[in-house]
Amino acid sequence: MRKLLFGLLSLTLSAYMYAQQPASSTRNAQPWERYLNELSDVEDFENVTWEDYYDLLNDYAEHPINLNTATREDLERLPFLSAQQIEDILAYIYQYGGMKSRGELAMIESLDWYQRKLLEYFTYLGDTEEKRFPRFGNFLKYGRHELIATARVPFYERKGDRNGYLGYKYKHWLKYTFRYGDYVKIGLVGSQDAGEPFFAGRNSAGYDFYSFYAQIRKLGPLKNLTLGRYRLRFGMGLVMNSDFGLGKVATLMTLGRTGNSIRGHGGRSAANCLQGAAATVNLWKGLDLSAFVSYRYIDATLNKDTNTIATILKTGYHRTRSEMERKNNASEFLVGTHLNYFRNGFHIGATALYNAFDRSLQPKVSQSYRRWYAAGSNFYNMSVDYGYVSRRLTVSGETATGDSKALATINTVSYLLTDELSLIALQRFYSYRYTALHAESFSEGGTVQNENGVYLGFSWNPSRRLSLMGYTDYAYFIWPKYQADASTYAWDNMLSATYKPGRFTFLARYRIKMRQKNNADKSAIISDINHRGRLSVGYDGDLWSTKTQGDIAYDQYKNNSFGWMLSQNLLCRWRFLRANASLGYFHTKDYSSRVYTYEPGTLYNLNFPCFYGHGLRYALTLRADFNSHLMAIMKLGTTDYFDRNHISSGYQRIDRSSQTDLDLQLRWKF
């Protein structure tokens, strides 16, 4: 490991000394993560699929889409656009023969300030002439390679590092990508978590996790062919969504649109990806057929007496002997298809899925909330998705069933009341008996099961500088949920305002969420009321940018818990260098009043850390784009706690009150 770190530092120093031409400044003044942070909430950061969403946007930021030649499928890959906005962009480009400047985005009335800003990061304005699929020799000759190496060095020792973990304390990963335009993409990822063995034990091949995929797009009627590890999404995710789900704030942006996608898995987690082959073929104008097959090994906790599966694990950790014993100890076979027809704003689709396990699923059902967990070896699901998109009205939905003979349905209606005001209503009903192992859709309870709810939201831009958005969401759970031994309900409300005079941005947000749970002795159901607020002010300059943010959290449940955090971020740019310093002071009673904040870091690493307790967080990130080929990032971050003499517990325990990590990353394009 020391040799790896020495090599990274040596290569960085050499590139600095011998770089002949400094790279152009970054494409935009502020990193796109800042705007993502403003459109996210606590549940987003705690969702396992959020990291996949973040990785996807990282990839599009590094390899943007040509807006002037983008197809509907291309724009649907951008998860923050609504169906109406996609249609409006395509109509504008068709009518005017492409865009000459980004200012023309303001002419598309359905796009608000956030969408226009995000489009600057993930698209570019190139030639309007569509290119054909390249010859084999051309993409070998003119294709582009990218290699990223990342390592995290902790300046502390965990209990498991001394005795318990099978590997060393360093975390590192490699990512290689080959691409030719938007037609051919090949990826290979090797990933290692801290504490996992490297070239040792069961990881004799090196990394704990590998992912390989090869993808071809736009080859005549073959729209997409992906081999290796991949992710899928069809309809609104009631049957198949191994990609990601969006939270309630982001739903206001997308207005609940459906989406069909197949993409190679370049992430560092095996939790939701499939392995095999997937393809989409255009059968007729507007008629597409997708098919997929997958066979993969999964991690599972087994029932000792029967060797059946008690729990499917998605953490991906294999640091201890017990975790390693659960690695790849079961397998899953999956096959399915999706047929979709789109014409004149109308679309209808059908999905069918069958999956089987080599061991029977037998979850422990002694607790009532587990009563209707999926059980057995073979499962099937099927659904119909539908929708309509017009100038102002968008309707979409999906209805599904399966071997459980139960029903799940989700339906949305959004309407552009004026050019400044849009409204959305979303209804969902998920039977407590409905099971779909690869479902991921809009929900309050976290699963597509045991929920009946209504969501109402609005987005209003009363002036060019001021934008308002808000929602209210009510959900009822007829069957007991985790921490609730009876029927319960939840009510979630949020209001946000953004004001942008010139280079300044002011943001204010308040959210109150009430959810029923058991009381301390489980004799009655009481309400857990959570308040969260945020105030921030930012300034975007040519050479520097700054943002000051204050967050508060107040939780009323068994005990009252209050917390707050004040953070400051400063970004400076000079030629090929970019420096970002962040400082945050937090003081919360416990985990119930935890706070989150955005912190710049390395590419493809989720940088929205959680803080609770009493302490100080400070970090410095340096990025150097030496030329168009070579980029390096170094981040040094420390968290000092004032209320404890050790951090965490179990094997993760650190016997000190301070935690410092060094992140190093090197990217080489050739």
N, C-alpha and C positions, 0 to 999 in steps of 0.2 A: 504493500500500500504506500509505503514511503517513496518507493520508486515511481509509482503512479503520480503522486502529488508533486514530486520533484520534476517529473516530465512535464506536467501541466504548467508549473511555474516557469520552467526553462523555456518552453515554447512561447508562453505569453511574453516573456522578456525579450526573446529573440525577435518576435513579431514587432514589438515596439521599436526595437533598435533598427530594424531593416525595412520597415514599412515605407514604401516610396511615395504612395499617394494616399492621403487621408480620405476616408470614405465620406460621402455626403452625409449631412446631418440626418438624424432620424426623420422619418416621413412626417411626423406630427410633433407638436410641442409637448403633449402629455401622453403618457402611456395609456393604452385603451383600458387597462385594468381599473383605472380610476372611475371611468363611466360605468363599468360593470359593477363596481362596488356600490354605486349609487342606485343601481337597479336590483340589488340583491338584499336578502334578509337572512336571519339566523338559520332557518331551515335549509336554505340553499347551501350554506357553508358546511352544514352537518350531514348533507345528503351524499352518499357514496358516489352518486353519478355526477356530482358537481365538478369533481376533478376531471372527468371525461369531457364535460362541457368546456372547461378551462383549457384542456389540451387541444381540443378542436379549434377554439378561437386563436390559440397560440399559433397553430399551423396555418390558419388563414391569414393571420397578421404577417407571418413570414413569407407567405406565398399567396398574395391577394388575387382576387378574381377580376378579370377584365369585364367591366360593367357593360361595355359597348357590344360585346359578343356573348354575354351571359344568356343562358337558357333558363327556363323556369326551374329545371332541376338544379342548375347552378345556384340560383338565388335561394332555393329552398334549403340549401346547405347552410345558409346564414340563419341561425336560430332566433334572431331578434326581429325578423321581419314578419309582418302579417301577410295573409294571402292577398288581401287587397293591395297592399303596398307592392308586392311582387308583380301583380298584374299592372299596376300603374307605372312602375319602372319599365316594364317590357313595352307597354303601350307608348310611353314617351320616346324610348329609343327607336321604336319602329316608325313613329310619326315623324321624328326630326332627324333620323339617320345617325343617331348616336349623340353623345355629349362631348362638348369641347372643353368645358370647365366644370368643376365641382359646384360652382354657384348655381348651376342648372338644377341641382337636387332640390333647391328651394322652390322650384316651379312645380314640383310634385307635391300636391297639397296634403296628401295622406301621410307624408313623412314629417315627423316632428323633429325637434332639435336633436334629441338623443340618437334617433336613427340616422340622421344625416351625419352626425359626428362619428358614430360607429362605422358607417359606410366608408369614411375616409381611411380607416385603418385596415379594412378587409377587402377593399376593391381598388382598382385603378382604372384610368381612362386610356385605353389602348386603341389600336386600329379597329375599325368597324368591319373589316373583312374577315369572315369566318374562315378558319384554316381547316384543311382536311386531315384525317388521321395520317400520321407520318409513315413513311416507309421504315422497314425494320432497320436498315442501315443508318437512317437519319437520326432516330432516337438513340441509337448507340453512340453516334458521333456527336450529336448536339445536346444530349441529355445532361442534366445537372445533378451533381452529387452533393450531399450534405452529411457531415459527420459532427455529432455533438457528444462531448464527454463532460460529465458532471460528477462532482464529488462533494460530500459534506464531511467536514472534520469537526468532531465535538471536542471541546477543551474541558472535558469532564469525564467521569467514569460512572456508569450505572452499576447497580448491584449485579445484574446479569452479565455484565462484561467481565466481572471478576470470577463469577461461578454461576453458571446457569445457561448462558447463551452458547451456541455451537460455533459462532463465528466472531470476527472482530467488530469493533464499534463503528466502523466507517460505513457510510451509505454512498453508493455510486451507481451510475448507469451510463450506457452507451446507446446512441441512437443514430442509425444510418438510414438515409432516404435517397432514393434515385427517382427523378421525375423528368418527364418530357412534357412541358406545357401542362395541359389539363387532360392528357390522354393516357399517359403511362405513369404509374407510381409503384415503387417497390420499397418496402420498409423492413428494417430489422432492428429490434430493441432487445437489449439485455439489461436486467435490473436486479439490484441487490439492496435489501433493507439492512439497516444496522443490526448486527447480531446474527445474521444468517451466514452459514458456511459458504466459502468461495473456493472452488476447486478442491473440495473436501467432502467426505461423507456422501450423502445422496446427491449433492451438487457437484459431482466429479466433472461435469461438463462446464463448470464455471459459474455463471450467474444462476440465481434461484429461479428466475423467470425469463423466458424468451418469447418474443412475438415476431412472427414473420408473415408478411402478406405481399401479394402482387395484384395490382388492380389495373384494368384497362377500361377506358371510357370512350364513348362516342365513336365506335367502330361500326359504321353503318347502322343497321337496326339493333346492334348490340350496344345498349346504353351503358351497361356496367357489368363487368365480370371481375369478381374478387376471389382470390384463392388464399388459403391460409387462415389467419385469425381475422375476424371481421365483426362488425356491429350492424344491427338492423333496427329499423323503425318503420312501422306501417300504421296508417290511420292515426288514431289518437292514443295508441299504445295499450289498448285493453287486452290484446292478445300477445303482440310482439313489440317490445321496445327494449332492446339491450343497449340502447345508446344513452340517453339522459332525459331527465324531466326538468321542467322549468317551474320556478316558484310563482307565487301569486302576484308579485310586482311585475315580473317579466311577462306574465300572462296578459297584463294590460298592454304591452307592446305588441305581442304576437296576435292578440285578440283570439286566442284559442284555435289557431290554424292546425289543420292536419298536416302530415308530412310522411313521405315515403323515401327511405334512404338506405343505401348500402355503402359502407365505407370500411376500409382497412383499419385494423386496430393497431395504432402506434403508441398506445399508452403502456403504463408499467404495471397494470393490474389485470389479473385474469378473472376478476369477479363477474363481469357481465358479458364478456366477449364470447363468440362462438368460434368454431374451428372446422374448416372444411371448404365449401364453395358456395357462392351466392351470385346470382346473375339477374339482370333485367333486360328483357327483349321487347322491342316495339313491334307488335303484331300488325297493327293498323294505325292509321292516323288517330292519335288520342288514346289508343288501347295498348297498355303495357302489361306484360306478364313477368312476374318475379318468382324465382324458385331458389330454395336454399336447402342445404344439408350440412349437418354438423355432427362430429363425434369428438368429445373432449373428456379429459379427466377433471374431476372436481375434488375439492377438499370437503371433508365431512366428518362430523362426530358420529360414531357408531354406537348403537345399543349393544352393550357387552354380551347380553344373553342370546341375542338373535342375529347379530352382525348386520342388522338393518340400519338405515340412515335415520339418526335422530334429528340432526341439524345440518343443513348445507352451509358451509362457512365461506365468507367473502372477504375476510381481512387480508388474506395473502401472506400472513406472517408465518415463517418457518424458522424461528430462532431457537426454540427449545426442543428437547427430545419429543415431548408430547405433541407440540405443533408439527414437527416433522413427521410423526407417525400418522397425522391426519392428512398429509399432503398426497393428493392424487389417489386416495383410497376408494374412490368410486368413479363411475363413468356415466355419461349421459349421451344418448343419441337423439337427434332432433331433425325433423324434415318438415318442410312446409312450402306454401305458395301464396302469392298475392296477385290478384288481378285487378287492374285499375283502368277506368275509362274517364277521360276528361274531354269536355266539348262545350264550347260557348259558355264558360263559367260554371257549368255543372260537372260534378264528378261523383263517381260511385265506385266502390271497391269491395273486394271480398278477400278475407284472409282465412287460411286453414293451417293448423299446426298440430303435429303429433310428436311427442317426446317420450322416451323410455329410459329407465335407469337399470343398471346391472344389479343394484340392490334396492330393495323396497324402501320407500319412505314411510317411516313409522315414528312420527313426532310424539313426544310425551304430551299427553292431553289431560294431565291431572289438574292443570290450571284452566279455568273456563275460557280464557281468551285464546287458548291454543286449540280449542275443540274442533274448529273447522279448518285447521291447517291441512294442506294437501297430503294425502296418504295413498300409498300404492306404488306400483312400478310403471304404469302406463297412463298417459294423460293425452287428451286432445282438447283443442279449442277452435272455435270458428267465430267469425264476426263479419259484419257489413259496415263499411264506413261510407259517408255521403257528405255532400256539401254543395254550396252555391256561392259564387263570388260575383258581385256587381259593383257599380261605381260607389255605392254607399252601403249596401247590405252584404253581409257575409254570414252564411249559415254553415255549420259543420257539425259532425257527430259520428258516433260509432256505437254499435250495439253488439254484444258478444255473449256467448254461452260456451258450454263445454261438457265434459263428462260428468260434472257435478249437477247438470240439468238446471243450474241457476243462471240468473241474468245479470249482466252489467251493461250500463249504458251511460254515455256522456254526450251532451249536446250543448252547443254554443250558438248564440246570435249576437252579432255586433253590428252597430249602425253608426255611420258617420252623419250625425245630426246636422252639423255645419262643417265647414272646412277646418274649424278650430276645435270642435267637440265630438268625441267618439264615445259610445256607450257599449258595454258588453254585459251579457247575461250568460251564465254557465250553470247548467244543471247536471248532476250526476247521481246515479243510483247504482251502488255496488252491493249485491246481495251478500249476506254474511256467509253463504254457502258457496259463493263463486270463487274458484281458484284458477289462476293462470300464472305459471311459474316464471314467465318472462314478460309479465306486464309491468308497465311503468306509465302512470298517467297522473292527471291532476287529482290531488287528494289532500285532505287535512290529516288523515290518520296514517299516512305514509305507505299504504298499500291499496291495491285495487280490490278491496274486500270490506264488507261491513261498514258502508258509509252511504248516507243519503244527504245531499247538500245542494245549496244554491249560492252562487257567487255573482255579485253585481259590482261593476267597476266603471270608472270614467277616466278619460284623459282630456284635459281642456287647456288650450293655449289662448288665453284671452288677449295676449299681445305678443309681439315678436320676442320680447324678453322674458315674459312670465309664462310658466307652465305649471299646471296643477294635475295631480292624479290621486286617485283614491279607490278603495274597494271595501266592501263588507262581505263576509263569507260566513254562512251558517252551515254546520254539519251535525248530523244526528247519527249516533252509533247504536243500533238496536241490540247488538250482542255485546257482552263485556269486552273491554279493551285492556291493554296492559295498564296496570295501576288503577283499574276500575272494575269492580265486581258486579256492575249492573249497567243498564242502558244509560248513556250519557250524551251530552252534546257539547259542541265547541262553537265559539263566536269570535271571529277575527276581524279587526277593522284597522285601516291604515289611511293616512292622509299625508301627502307630500307636496311641497312647493319648491320650485326652482326659479331663481331670478338671475338673469345674465346681462348686466349692464356693461357693455364693452368687453374688456378682458377679465372682468370679475365674474365669479359664479357663487351665488348664495343658495344654500339648500337647507330646508327645514322639513323634518319628518317626525311623525308621531304614530305609534302603533299600540293598540290595546287588544290583548287576546285573552279570552276566558275559556278554560277547558275544565270539565268536571273530572274529578279523581277521587280515590278513596281518602278518607281522613286517616289520622295516625293509627288508630286501632282497627281500621277497616270495618267500622260499624255503620258508616254513613258515607254518602257522596257529597263532597264539598267542591267549591270552585277554586281553581288555580288561576289567578288573574295576573297577567304579565304586562307591564308597561315598558315601552322602549321609545326613546327619543334621540334625535340627532340634529345638531346644528353644525354647519360647516361653511367656510368661506374660502374661496380659492382665487388665485390670480395666475393667468397664463401670459408670460412675457416671451420675448424672442430668445433671450439667453437664459432666463430663469423662470421658474414657476414655484408657487408655494400654496399650501393648503393647511388650514387650521380646522380641526374637527373636535367636537365635543359629543360624547355619547353618554346616555344614562339608561339604567335598567332598574326596574322596581318590580319585585315578584311577591305576591300575596298568596300564600298557600298555607302550609302547616305553621311556618314562621315567616315573618316579613324579611325580605332580603333586598338591599339597595346597593347599587354600584354605579360607578361613573368612570369615564376615561377622557382625558384631554390629550390630543396628539397633534404633532406638528410635522409637516413634511416639506422639504425643500429640494428642488431639482435644479441643477445648474448644467448648462451645456457650453462646451467650448471646442470647436473644431470636431475632432473625432472622439472626444471624451464626453462622458455624461456621468455626473455624480449625484447621488440621491441620499440625503440624510433624513432620518426619521427619529422622532423622540416622542414617547408616550408615557404618561403617568396614569396608573389605574388604581382604583380602590373599590373593591366589591366585597360584600359580606361572604359570599360563597359562590358555588357554580351556578346557582339559580339566577344570579344577577350578572353573569358573565357578559363580556363585551367583545366585539370583533372589530377589526380595522384592517384596511388595506396597507400592505407593506411591499414595496418594490423588491424584486429578487431576480433569480435566474429564470431563463425560459423554461416553460413546461413544468414549473413547480408552482403549486397552489400557494398563494401568498396572502391569505386572509387568516392570520393567527387569532386564537382565542385567548383571552386573559381573564383571570379571576384571582381574588386575593388582594394583596397590597404590594405594589412594586413599581418598577420603572423599566421601560423597554426602550432600547436605543439601537440603531442599526445604521450602517454606512454601506452603500452599494456603489461600486465603480464599474462602468461599462466603457469599453474601448472598441470602436469599430475601426480597426487599423486600415482596412481597405474593403473592397467589395467581397473579399474572400474570407477574411479572418476577423473574428469578434471574440472578446473575452469579457467575462463578468466575474467580479469578486465581491462577495457580501460578507460582512462581519456583523453579527447581531448578538446582543446580550439582553437577558432578562434578569433583573435583580429583584428578589422578593424581600420585603421588609417584615413579613409576618410569619416566617418559618425558617427552620434551620436545615430542612431537607425538602426536596422536590419529588413529587409523585410517590408511588408505592410499588411494592412487589419487586420484580426484576428491573423495573424502570426507575427505581429509586436512585436519586442523586444525593449524596450526603454533603450537600452544601446549599446555600441559598441563592447561588448565582449560576446561570446557564449560558454558555457562549458557544456559538457555532460559526464555522467558516465554510461558506459555499464557494466553490470554484467551478467555472464553466468555460469551455472553449468550443467554438463553432468554426468549422472549416468548410467552405463551399468551393467546389472544384469541378 
